[in-house]
């Protein structure tokens, strides 16, 4: 197993900063809530394909994202691996992806997860158990992140992207622990953690919408 590159993620962050601030106008709120050091999981709503790159370019630390294997095609696949991103096969239990994600956290890195599993309404309505597993297994705190505005105004030239130079809000919430403090990783404990996570993420999204007016 080739562990994800921390240096690669740092390079990816630099590229993300250049692209996201060059093409759009990110407004970042609450980035100070991301712990400055140590393992942390960023749980991000997912309504648009640029949500991941937007977070990579606006987060205060380099991020290793779990990304569906279908995105790792041709030159893009090599590029994503080079910047420390993690390929995951969603059709079953991908032990390599799990090991890579836990390695990021064990080395004090930042793991980015779309807990809804796939792009949708971006409202955290359907959470997969993977986020709870990583949080409980590693003990890493979760920081909820809301990306708002990426779907509001499609571009005139490229309809699949937000309008160039439009504002996209990235709102970071308070870090929290998903587990109950017992360290248990039973099915019941993970189910309870998933419910706790969903409540916190949904609450953060509501607060972010009030804060930004979106």
N, C-alpha and C positions, 0 to 999 in steps of 0.2 A: 504493500500500500504506500503510495507516494503522498506524503503529508502536504496539505495546502501550504503555499508559500506566503509567509508574512510579508516578505519584501515585495512579492507580486501584488498583494492586496494594497500595499502602500503606493505602488505605481498606478494601480487601478483607481485609487482615490484621486491621485493627481489628474488622471485623464478625465475622471468624472467631474471634478471641479471645473476643468477647462470647458468641457462640453456643456454641462448643465447651466453654468453661469454665462456661457457664451451664447447659447441658443434660447434660454428662457430667463425669467427673473425669479429665482427661488427666494422665498421669504422664510427664514428658518427661526423657529420659536422654541425655546426650552432646550437647546443643545447642551446646556450646562448640566442638564439632568442625567446625561450619560456618564457613568463612572469613568474617571480619567485613566484608570488602570484596572487590570484584572478582567476576568471573564464576564461577558455580558451578552445577552440575547436581545436583538432588536426585532420586535414583532410588528410587521408592517401590513397595513391593509393593501389590497391589490386590485385596482380598478383599471390600470393602464400599463402597457409594456414599459413605459419610461419610469415607473415607480421605483424599480430596483436601482437603475442607474442614477436616478435623482437622489436616492438615499446615499448611494456610494459617494456622490459628489457633495453632499451637504452634511453628512455625519461628521462629528469631530474626530473620529478614529477610523482607520481602515476597516472595511467590512468584508467578511467571507460569506457570500450568499449561497444558500442551497437553491440550485436552479435545475429545472427539469432537463433530463438528458436530451430531449428533442431539440433543445437550443444549441447543443454542442455539435454543430454540423459544419464540416469543412473548415476553412480558416478561422471562423468565429469560435469553433470549439477549442482550437489551440490557443486562441487569444484569451478566452475565458479561463482556461486552466492556467495560463501564464500569469494572470492577475489574481490568482488565488481563489477562484470561484469553484464551488463544489457541485459536481454532477450527481443527480439523484434519479434513479429509476422508480417512478411512482406506481409501477404495475405490481410491485410486491415489496417485501422487506429487503431493502438495499443495504446490506451490512457494510459494504465499503463506504457508502455515503455516511452512514451512522458513525462509523469509526473516524472518518475524516472530520465530521462535525464535532465530535467529542474531543478530537485532538486539538482543534482550534480553541475550544474552551479550556482544555487542560493546560495549554500554553498561554493562557491569559488573553486570548483574542476575542474579537467581536464576531458573533454569528448572526447573520441576517436570515430571517424566516418569514415567508408568507404563510401564516397559519391557516388561511383558508384553502391552501393547497393549489389553487388555480385562480386565474383572473376572473373576477365576477363583479358584483356591485361594490365591492370594497367596503362592506359594512360589518365585517367580522361575524356574519350571521351563522356561518358553518365552519367550525374549527376542527382540524384534524388533531389526533392525539400526539403527533410527533413533537410539537412544541412543549407539551407537558413532560414528555419523556426526557427531552434534552435538559429542561430546566430542573426537574427533580433529580435526574441522574448526576448532573454536574454541580448542582447547587448554585448555578449562575443566576443572578437577578435578570428579570425581564424588563425592558424599557419599551412601552407601547409607542408606536409611531403612526401618525396619520398623515398621509399625502393627499392633499386636497387641491382640486383645480385642474388635474391632469386630463380630465375628460370633458371639461366645460366648453372649451372653444377649439374645435378641430382646425388644423391649419388650412390655409387656402390652397397652398401648393401640394402639401403632403397631408392628406386627410387623416392618415393613421397616426399623426403626431399632433400634440397641442400646438396652437398657433404660436409661431416664433415670437419671442420676447413677451409672451403672456406670463402672468404671475402664477406660480405654483407654490402653495404653502406646505411646509414640512414642520409638523408639530410633534415634539418629543414630550412624553409624559413622565411621571414619577416612576422610578425603578421599584419593583416589588418582587417578593419571593413567591414562587408558585406552589411550593410544597407546604405541608403543615408543620414542618420542623422535625418530623419523626424520621425522615430519611427513607420512609417506606416507598417501594416501587411496585406495589401490587396493582392489579387492575383497578381495584376500588380507589386506591390512592391516586392513580393517574386520572381516573374519571373525575374525582373531586378536584384535582388540580386543574383539569381542563375547564370545569365550570367556573372556578375562581378566575382563571385567565380570561375567559370569555366575558365575565362581568367587568373586569378591569379594562379590557380592550374596548368593549362597547361604551363604557363610561368615558374613557379617554376620547373616543371618536366624537361623542356628543359634545364634550367640553371643547374639543378642537373646532368643531363646526360653529359653536357659539362664539368662540374667541375670534375666529376669522370671518364670520358672517357668511360661511359657505354651506 
